[in-house]
């Protein structure tokens, strides 16, 4: 026994049934989104009996079966289950490879990442090298693997053999047939069984599968008999790779995933807890301890996995798993606890909680996240946006505006006002020199009549609050507008005694001074 392939058929559906055991007797589908146009990704046999198939929209599927039940299984939830299964299988084999890019010989393209995760999740390869002293036969090892999977609440097919690809092909066939574990006594027996597997069981690209069907090729054995040189030229590199794997001409080694120590916190409750506030307080202590451990390893939390064990009755227990993802990797317990409270408040537990388990998906933490006094903005954008929304509700949509630059000749024509929907966080460049800001009026304000040659003679531009002008720089001539009405202006920067820098100009056509704005 060199390698074993474990295939969990329709893992997202099995996850739904583990979460809601009462749905096992009803038609169930897994959809990509919880909306009428959400795509059906998986359909159980009861749903298929009503002609509900993957690829349909949920609204169409519901029109075919009125009793249809739909659930959303996110890629984060699947990743958490795959990690749980990999940890359980590591007890019967030290080297475990979850399916990823190599789950099938040819990938269907184009597809979204979440669809690929749904299709490839549920297949594992286990390395049996050196396990002969622990298990006296392949059958014993296969039974131990099945027991580990059933301990997690799932069913699977197990094939023990000599080739990674051949065991995968036979496992997919036995999963569809519902057969027990398969153990091959020789490589020839394994090769014969693999060549009898139908191509439709291997999730080939539909175009490739249909093209081969038109040639009368339905099994791996029939595919191997085709000339390999013509396969590459006619069907492409992926079909050629499939032929090489089926014929045993391509080296396909096991690539086990690195074992990662998952930080987790588990709390067993003496009595059933039904109060939401008390439950959040219990989670807070476990969350703080989890974040301390992550911080000690210089890691930050990317996704918080919350598992609640619910007790409906003495003999009926239910496991609920929630994946809570913050906006960015964090070690802030307050923001995470707020998200947990919102999740439980929006979807309360259906029964009393008897056990709480927390674990985290993680990434390297930044220096600021690990610092004792992290820099935090003094202003909260959320509170500011709520205040702006109240202003708009009371005064109208045009009550809150922001300036936007425009193409124009005159200064007052080079900007306009636009509705402000929400504020964004300011990101000033650290250490850079502060730029001068020229603030101008929408309409220039006329000043008291003055002589055009006024210089530094104590001119009071805007009243005693600014003080008199102590220096007048200019003129800077702006002329043009002959296509509409000719404009001739002489701009000056007027420094006042108080320290203000006012921007004024003399209009030659009107023979009058105007206040355009100021420089800060």
C-alpha positions as CSV (number, residue, x, y, z in Angstrom):
1,X,0.0,0.0,0.0
2,X,1.7,3.2,-1.3
3,X,-1.1,5.7,-1.4
4,X,-4.8,6.0,-0.4
5,X,-7.4,8.4,-2.0
6,X,-10.3,9.6,0.1
7,X,-13.2,11.1,-1.7
8,X,-16.1,12.7,0.1
9,X,-19.0,13.0,-2.5
10,X,-20.8,16.3,-2.5
11,X,-19.0,17.7,0.5
12,X,-20.9,21.0,0.6
13,X,-24.2,19.0,0.8
14,X,-22.8,16.8,3.6
15,X,-21.8,20.0,5.4
16,X,-25.3,21.3,5.2
17,X,-26.7,17.9,6.5
18,X,-24.2,17.9,9.4
19,X,-25.3,21.5,10.3
20,X,-29.1,20.7,9.8
21,X,-29.8,17.0,10.3
22,X,-33.5,17.6,9.7
23,X,-32.8,18.5,6.0
24,X,-31.6,14.9,5.2
25,X,-35.2,13.9,4.3
26,X,-35.9,17.0,2.1
27,X,-34.7,18.2,-1.3
28,X,-31.7,20.4,-0.7
29,X,-29.4,22.5,-2.9
30,X,-26.3,24.5,-2.3
31,X,-26.4,27.9,-4.0
32,X,-23.6,30.4,-4.6
33,X,-25.7,33.4,-3.3
34,X,-28.8,33.8,-1.1
35,X,-30.9,35.4,-3.8
36,X,-33.3,34.3,-6.5
37,X,-30.6,34.6,-9.2
38,X,-28.1,32.6,-7.2
39,X,-26.6,29.7,-9.1
40,X,-27.2,26.1,-7.9
41,X,-23.8,24.5,-7.2
42,X,-24.9,21.2,-5.7
43,X,-28.2,19.3,-5.7
44,X,-29.1,16.2,-3.7
45,X,-30.8,13.1,-5.3
46,X,-34.2,14.2,-4.0
47,X,-33.8,17.5,-5.7
48,X,-32.5,15.9,-8.9
49,X,-35.7,13.8,-9.0
50,X,-37.6,17.0,-9.6
51,X,-35.2,17.9,-12.4
52,X,-33.2,20.4,-10.3
53,X,-29.6,20.4,-11.6
54,X,-26.4,22.3,-10.9
55,X,-26.1,25.4,-13.1
56,X,-29.7,26.4,-12.8
57,X,-30.8,29.6,-11.0
58,X,-32.4,29.2,-7.6
59,X,-35.7,30.8,-8.8
60,X,-36.0,28.3,-11.6
61,X,-35.2,25.4,-9.3
62,X,-37.8,26.6,-6.8
63,X,-40.4,26.7,-9.6
64,X,-39.6,23.0,-10.3
65,X,-39.8,21.9,-6.6
66,X,-41.8,24.0,-4.1
67,X,-40.4,22.1,-1.1
68,X,-36.8,22.9,-2.1
69,X,-34.4,24.1,0.6
70,X,-31.4,26.1,-0.2
71,X,-28.3,26.9,1.8
72,X,-25.1,28.9,1.1
73,X,-21.7,27.3,1.9
74,X,-19.0,29.8,1.6
75,X,-15.4,29.0,0.5
76,X,-14.2,29.9,4.0
77,X,-16.5,27.3,5.6
78,X,-15.3,24.7,3.2
79,X,-11.7,25.6,3.9
80,X,-12.4,25.2,7.6
81,X,-13.9,21.8,7.0
82,X,-11.1,20.7,4.8
83,X,-8.6,21.7,7.5
84,X,-10.7,19.8,10.1
85,X,-10.7,16.6,7.9
86,X,-7.0,17.0,7.2
87,X,-6.2,17.1,10.9
88,X,-8.4,14.1,11.5
89,X,-6.7,12.1,8.7
90,X,-3.3,13.0,10.0
91,X,-4.0,10.6,12.9
92,X,-3.9,7.7,10.4
93,X,-1.2,9.0,8.0
94,X,1.4,11.6,8.7
95,X,1.4,13.0,5.2
96,X,-1.9,14.2,3.9
97,X,-2.5,16.2,0.6
98,X,-5.9,18.0,0.3
99,X,-7.1,18.4,-3.3
100,X,-6.3,21.7,-5.0
101,X,-5.1,22.6,-8.4
102,X,-4.3,18.9,-9.1
103,X,-7.7,17.5,-8.0
104,X,-8.6,16.7,-11.6
105,X,-6.6,16.3,-14.7
106,X,-8.4,19.1,-16.5
107,X,-10.0,22.1,-14.9
108,X,-13.2,23.6,-16.2
109,X,-12.5,27.1,-17.4
110,X,-13.5,29.8,-17.1
111,X,-14.9,29.5,-13.5
112,X,-14.9,31.6,-10.4
113,X,-12.6,30.7,-7.5
114,X,-15.5,29.8,-5.2
115,X,-16.8,27.3,-7.8
116,X,-13.4,25.7,-8.1
117,X,-13.2,25.4,-4.3
118,X,-16.6,23.8,-4.2
119,X,-15.7,21.2,-6.9
120,X,-12.3,20.2,-5.6
121,X,-13.0,20.2,-1.8
122,X,-13.5,16.7,-0.4
123,X,-10.6,14.8,-2.0
124,X,-7.5,13.8,-0.1
125,X,-4.4,11.7,-0.7
126,X,-2.6,9.8,2.1
127,X,0.9,8.5,2.0
128,X,1.1,4.9,3.3
129,X,4.9,4.6,3.2
130,X,6.2,3.1,6.4
131,X,2.8,2.3,7.9
132,X,3.1,-1.5,7.4
133,X,4.0,-2.1,11.1
134,X,0.9,-0.1,12.3
135,X,-1.6,-1.7,9.9
136,X,-1.3,-5.4,9.0
137,X,-3.1,-4.9,5.7
138,X,-4.5,-2.3,3.4
139,X,-8.1,-3.3,4.5
140,X,-7.2,-2.4,8.1
141,X,-5.8,1.0,7.0
142,X,-8.8,1.7,4.9
143,X,-11.2,1.0,7.8
144,X,-9.1,3.3,10.0
145,X,-9.4,6.1,7.4
146,X,-13.2,5.6,7.2
147,X,-13.5,5.7,10.9
148,X,-11.6,9.0,11.0
149,X,-13.9,10.5,8.4
150,X,-17.1,9.3,10.1
151,X,-15.8,10.7,13.4
152,X,-16.1,14.2,11.7
153,X,-19.7,13.4,10.7
154,X,-19.1,12.7,7.0
155,X,-19.2,9.7,4.6
156,X,-16.5,8.9,2.1
157,X,-15.1,6.3,-0.3
158,X,-11.5,5.1,0.2
159,X,-9.3,3.5,-2.4
160,X,-5.9,2.1,-1.4
161,X,-3.4,1.4,-4.2
162,X,-0.1,2.4,-5.8
163,X,-0.8,5.4,-8.1
164,X,-2.1,8.8,-7.1
165,X,-4.1,9.3,-10.3
166,X,-5.5,5.8,-10.5
167,X,-6.7,5.8,-6.9
168,X,-8.4,9.2,-7.5
169,X,-10.2,7.9,-10.6
170,X,-11.5,4.8,-8.9
171,X,-12.5,6.7,-5.8
172,X,-14.6,9.0,-7.9
173,X,-16.3,6.0,-9.5
174,X,-16.9,4.2,-6.2
175,X,-18.3,7.4,-4.7
176,X,-21.0,7.6,-7.4
177,X,-21.7,3.9,-7.0
178,X,-21.8,4.0,-3.1
179,X,-19.4,1.1,-2.8
180,X,-17.2,0.4,0.3
181,X,-13.4,0.7,0.5
182,X,-11.4,-0.7,-2.3
183,X,-7.9,-2.2,-1.8
184,X,-5.8,-3.3,-4.8
185,X,-3.5,-6.2,-4.4
186,X,-1.3,-5.3,-7.4
187,X,-0.5,-2.5,-9.8
188,X,-2.0,-4.5,-12.7
189,X,-5.3,-4.8,-10.8
190,X,-5.3,-1.1,-10.1
191,X,-4.5,-0.2,-13.7
192,X,-7.3,-2.4,-15.0
193,X,-9.9,-0.9,-12.7
194,X,-8.8,2.7,-13.5
195,X,-9.1,2.2,-17.2
196,X,-12.7,1.1,-16.8
197,X,-13.6,4.5,-15.1
198,X,-16.0,6.6,-17.1
199,X,-14.6,10.0,-18.2
200,X,-17.7,11.8,-17.0
201,X,-16.7,10.9,-13.4
202,X,-13.5,12.9,-13.6
203,X,-15.1,16.4,-14.0
204,X,-13.6,17.0,-17.5
205,X,-14.3,20.2,-19.3
206,X,-17.7,19.7,-21.1
207,X,-16.2,20.6,-24.5
208,X,-13.4,18.0,-24.2
209,X,-15.8,15.3,-22.8
210,X,-18.3,15.8,-25.7
211,X,-15.6,15.9,-28.3
212,X,-14.2,12.5,-27.0
213,X,-17.8,11.1,-26.9
214,X,-18.2,11.9,-30.6
215,X,-15.2,9.7,-31.2
216,X,-16.7,6.9,-29.1
217,X,-14.3,7.4,-26.2
218,X,-16.1,7.1,-22.9
219,X,-13.6,5.4,-20.5
220,X,-10.0,6.0,-19.5
221,X,-9.0,2.8,-21.2
222,X,-10.4,3.9,-24.6
223,X,-8.7,7.3,-24.2
224,X,-5.3,5.6,-23.6
225,X,-5.6,3.7,-26.8
226,X,-5.6,6.9,-28.9
227,X,-2.3,8.1,-30.3
228,X,-0.8,10.5,-27.7
229,X,0.8,12.8,-30.3
230,X,-2.5,13.5,-32.0
231,X,-4.2,14.1,-28.6
232,X,-2.0,17.2,-27.9
233,X,-2.5,18.6,-31.4
234,X,-6.2,18.1,-31.5
235,X,-7.4,18.5,-27.9
236,X,-4.7,20.6,-26.2
237,X,-2.2,20.2,-23.4
238,X,-4.7,19.3,-20.6
239,X,-6.0,16.3,-22.6
240,X,-2.5,15.2,-23.3
241,X,-1.7,15.4,-19.6
242,X,-4.7,13.3,-18.8
243,X,-3.6,10.6,-21.2
244,X,-0.1,10.6,-19.7
245,X,-1.5,10.2,-16.2
246,X,-3.9,7.4,-17.2
247,X,-1.1,5.6,-19.0
248,X,1.3,6.0,-16.1
249,X,3.8,7.9,-18.3
250,X,3.8,11.1,-16.1
251,X,5.4,11.3,-12.7
252,X,2.6,12.5,-10.3
253,X,4.1,12.5,-6.8
254,X,2.2,13.1,-3.6
255,X,2.6,16.7,-2.3
256,X,1.5,16.8,1.3
257,X,0.5,20.0,2.9
258,X,2.6,21.4,5.7
259,X,1.2,20.6,9.1
260,X,0.1,23.9,10.7
261,X,-0.6,24.2,14.4
262,X,-4.1,25.7,14.6
263,X,-4.7,27.9,17.6
264,X,-8.1,27.1,19.1
265,X,-10.0,27.7,22.3
266,X,-12.7,25.3,23.5
267,X,-15.2,25.9,26.4
268,X,-17.5,23.3,27.8
269,X,-20.6,24.7,29.6
270,X,-22.1,23.1,32.6
271,X,-25.6,24.2,31.6
272,X,-27.3,25.2,28.4
273,X,-26.8,28.8,27.6
274,X,-29.6,30.6,25.8
275,X,-29.0,34.2,26.7
276,X,-27.2,36.1,23.9
277,X,-25.4,38.6,26.0
278,X,-24.1,35.9,28.4
279,X,-22.9,33.8,25.4
280,X,-21.1,36.8,23.9
281,X,-19.4,37.4,27.3
282,X,-18.2,33.7,27.3
283,X,-16.9,34.1,23.8
284,X,-15.0,37.2,24.8
285,X,-12.7,35.4,27.2
286,X,-11.9,32.7,24.7
287,X,-11.3,35.3,21.9
288,X,-8.9,37.3,24.1
289,X,-6.9,34.2,24.9
290,X,-6.8,33.2,21.2
291,X,-5.6,36.6,20.1
292,X,-2.8,36.6,22.8
293,X,-1.5,33.3,21.4
294,X,-1.6,34.6,17.8
295,X,0.2,37.8,18.9
296,X,2.9,35.7,20.6
297,X,3.6,34.0,17.3
298,X,3.5,37.3,15.5
299,X,0.4,36.4,13.5
300,X,-2.9,38.3,12.8
301,X,-6.4,36.9,12.5
302,X,-7.9,36.9,9.0
303,X,-11.0,34.8,9.7
304,X,-12.6,33.8,13.0
305,X,-14.2,30.4,13.0
306,X,-17.0,30.0,15.7
307,X,-18.4,26.6,16.3
308,X,-21.4,26.2,18.6
309,X,-22.6,22.9,19.9
310,X,-26.4,23.1,20.3
311,X,-28.5,20.7,22.3
312,X,-32.1,20.3,21.1
313,X,-32.8,17.3,23.4
314,X,-30.8,14.7,25.3
315,X,-30.1,12.6,22.3
316,X,-30.1,15.4,19.6
317,X,-27.1,17.6,19.2
318,X,-26.4,20.1,16.4
319,X,-23.1,21.7,15.3
320,X,-23.2,25.2,14.0
321,X,-20.1,26.8,12.4
322,X,-19.9,30.5,11.5
323,X,-17.0,32.1,9.6
324,X,-16.5,35.8,10.6
325,X,-14.1,37.8,8.4
326,X,-13.0,41.3,9.4
327,X,-12.3,44.0,6.9
328,X,-8.5,43.4,7.3
329,X,-6.2,41.1,9.3
330,X,-6.5,42.3,12.9
331,X,-5.7,41.6,16.5
332,X,-8.4,43.9,17.9
333,X,-10.7,41.9,20.1
334,X,-13.3,44.8,20.4
335,X,-14.0,44.9,16.6
336,X,-14.1,41.1,16.4
337,X,-16.4,40.8,19.3
338,X,-18.7,43.4,17.7
339,X,-18.9,41.3,14.6
340,X,-19.6,38.2,16.6
341,X,-22.4,40.0,18.4
342,X,-23.9,41.1,15.1
343,X,-23.8,37.6,13.7
344,X,-25.4,36.0,16.7
345,X,-28.0,38.8,17.0
346,X,-28.9,38.4,13.3
347,X,-29.0,34.6,13.4
348,X,-29.6,33.5,17.0
349,X,-28.8,29.8,18.0
350,X,-31.8,27.6,17.6
351,X,-31.2,25.8,20.9
352,X,-29.2,26.1,24.1
353,X,-25.4,26.2,23.6
354,X,-23.4,23.5,25.5
355,X,-20.0,24.0,23.9
356,X,-18.1,26.8,22.2
357,X,-15.0,26.4,20.0
358,X,-12.9,29.1,18.4
359,X,-10.1,28.9,16.0
360,X,-8.5,31.3,13.5
361,X,-7.2,31.5,10.0
362,X,-4.1,33.7,10.2
363,X,-1.4,35.6,8.4
364,X,1.8,37.4,9.4
365,X,1.1,40.4,11.5
366,X,2.4,43.9,10.8
367,X,4.6,45.8,13.2
368,X,1.8,48.2,14.0
369,X,-0.6,45.4,14.9
370,X,2.0,44.0,17.3
371,X,2.9,47.3,18.9
372,X,1.5,48.1,22.4
373,X,0.1,51.5,21.4
374,X,-1.0,51.2,17.8
375,X,-1.7,54.4,16.0
376,X,-5.4,54.9,15.8
377,X,-7.3,57.8,14.1
378,X,-8.8,60.3,16.5
379,X,-11.9,60.5,14.3
380,X,-14.2,57.6,13.5
381,X,-15.3,57.6,9.8
382,X,-18.4,55.6,10.7
383,X,-19.7,58.2,13.2
384,X,-18.9,61.0,10.7
385,X,-20.8,59.2,7.9
386,X,-23.8,58.7,10.2
387,X,-23.8,62.4,11.0
388,X,-23.7,63.3,7.4
389,X,-26.6,61.0,6.6
390,X,-28.6,62.8,9.3
391,X,-27.8,66.1,7.7
392,X,-28.9,64.9,4.3
393,X,-32.1,63.5,5.8
394,X,-33.0,66.8,7.4
395,X,-31.7,69.3,4.9
396,X,-31.8,67.5,1.6
397,X,-29.3,65.5,-0.6
398,X,-27.5,68.7,-1.6
399,X,-26.7,69.8,1.9
400,X,-23.4,67.9,2.0
401,X,-21.1,68.5,-1.0
402,X,-17.4,68.4,-1.8
403,X,-15.4,70.4,-4.4
404,X,-14.2,68.8,-7.6
405,X,-11.7,70.2,-10.1
406,X,-12.9,71.2,-13.6
407,X,-11.5,72.5,-16.8
408,X,-11.8,76.3,-16.8
409,X,-10.0,79.5,-17.7
410,X,-10.9,81.6,-14.7
411,X,-10.1,80.5,-11.1
412,X,-13.8,80.4,-10.1
413,X,-14.6,78.2,-13.1
414,X,-12.0,75.6,-12.3
415,X,-13.9,73.8,-9.6
416,X,-17.5,72.7,-8.9
417,X,-19.6,71.1,-6.2
418,X,-20.5,67.4,-6.1
419,X,-22.7,65.5,-3.6
420,X,-20.6,63.7,-0.9
421,X,-21.9,60.2,-0.2
422,X,-19.3,59.1,2.4
423,X,-16.0,60.2,3.9
424,X,-12.8,58.3,3.2
425,X,-9.8,58.0,5.5
426,X,-7.1,60.6,4.9
427,X,-3.7,59.2,4.1
428,X,-1.1,62.1,4.4
429,X,2.5,61.4,3.4
430,X,4.6,61.2,6.6
431,X,7.5,63.6,6.8
432,X,6.5,65.5,3.6
433,X,6.4,69.3,3.6
434,X,2.9,70.7,4.1
435,X,1.6,72.2,0.8
436,X,0.0,75.6,0.5
437,X,-3.8,75.4,0.0
438,X,-5.5,78.2,-2.0
439,X,-9.1,78.6,-0.9
440,X,-11.2,80.7,-3.2
441,X,-14.8,82.0,-3.1
442,X,-17.4,80.7,-5.5
443,X,-17.9,84.3,-6.5
444,X,-15.2,87.0,-6.0
445,X,-16.2,89.5,-3.3
446,X,-15.9,93.2,-4.3
447,X,-13.7,95.4,-2.1
448,X,-14.2,99.1,-1.4
449,X,-13.0,101.3,-4.2
450,X,-9.3,101.9,-4.3
451,X,-6.8,103.5,-6.6
452,X,-5.3,101.0,-9.0
453,X,-1.7,101.9,-8.0
454,X,-2.2,101.1,-4.2
455,X,0.8,99.4,-2.7
456,X,2.0,99.0,0.9
457,X,0.3,102.0,2.4
458,X,-1.9,100.4,5.1
459,X,-4.7,99.2,2.9
460,X,-7.5,97.6,4.9
461,X,-8.7,94.8,2.6
462,X,-11.2,92.9,4.8
463,X,-11.7,95.0,7.9
464,X,-9.8,95.4,11.2
465,X,-9.9,91.7,12.0
466,X,-7.1,90.9,9.5
467,X,-5.2,94.1,9.9
468,X,-3.8,96.3,7.2
469,X,-1.7,95.1,4.3
470,X,2.0,95.1,5.0
471,X,3.2,93.7,1.6
472,X,1.6,93.3,-1.8
473,X,3.2,90.9,-4.3
474,X,2.3,91.1,-7.9
475,X,0.9,91.8,-10.4
476,X,0.2,88.5,-12.0
477,X,-1.8,89.2,-15.2
478,X,-4.6,87.0,-16.4
479,X,-6.3,87.9,-19.6
480,X,-8.5,86.1,-22.1
481,X,-12.1,85.2,-22.7
482,X,-12.3,87.0,-26.0
483,X,-14.7,84.3,-27.3
484,X,-17.3,85.3,-24.7
485,X,-16.3,88.5,-23.0
486,X,-12.7,89.7,-22.6
487,X,-11.3,89.5,-19.1
488,X,-8.2,91.4,-17.9
489,X,-7.1,90.9,-14.2
490,X,-4.0,91.7,-12.2
491,X,-3.7,89.3,-9.3
492,X,-1.8,90.1,-6.1
493,X,-0.9,88.3,-2.9
494,X,-1.6,90.6,0.0
495,X,0.1,89.8,3.4
496,X,-1.8,91.3,6.3
497,X,-0.5,92.4,9.7
498,X,-2.2,89.3,11.4
499,X,-0.2,87.0,9.1
500,X,-3.0,86.1,6.5
501,X,-2.1,85.8,2.8
502,X,-5.1,87.1,0.8
503,X,-5.5,86.6,-2.9
504,X,-6.9,89.8,-4.6
505,X,-7.1,91.1,-8.1
506,X,-7.8,94.4,-9.9
507,X,-10.3,94.1,-12.7
508,X,-9.2,96.5,-15.5
509,X,-12.5,96.5,-17.2
510,X,-14.6,97.3,-14.1
511,X,-11.8,99.4,-12.5
512,X,-12.3,97.7,-9.1
513,X,-10.6,95.5,-6.6
514,X,-12.0,92.0,-5.8
515,X,-11.2,89.5,-3.1
516,X,-10.7,86.0,-4.8
517,X,-9.6,84.0,-1.8
518,X,-6.7,83.2,0.6
519,X,-3.7,81.0,0.9
520,X,-3.2,78.8,3.9
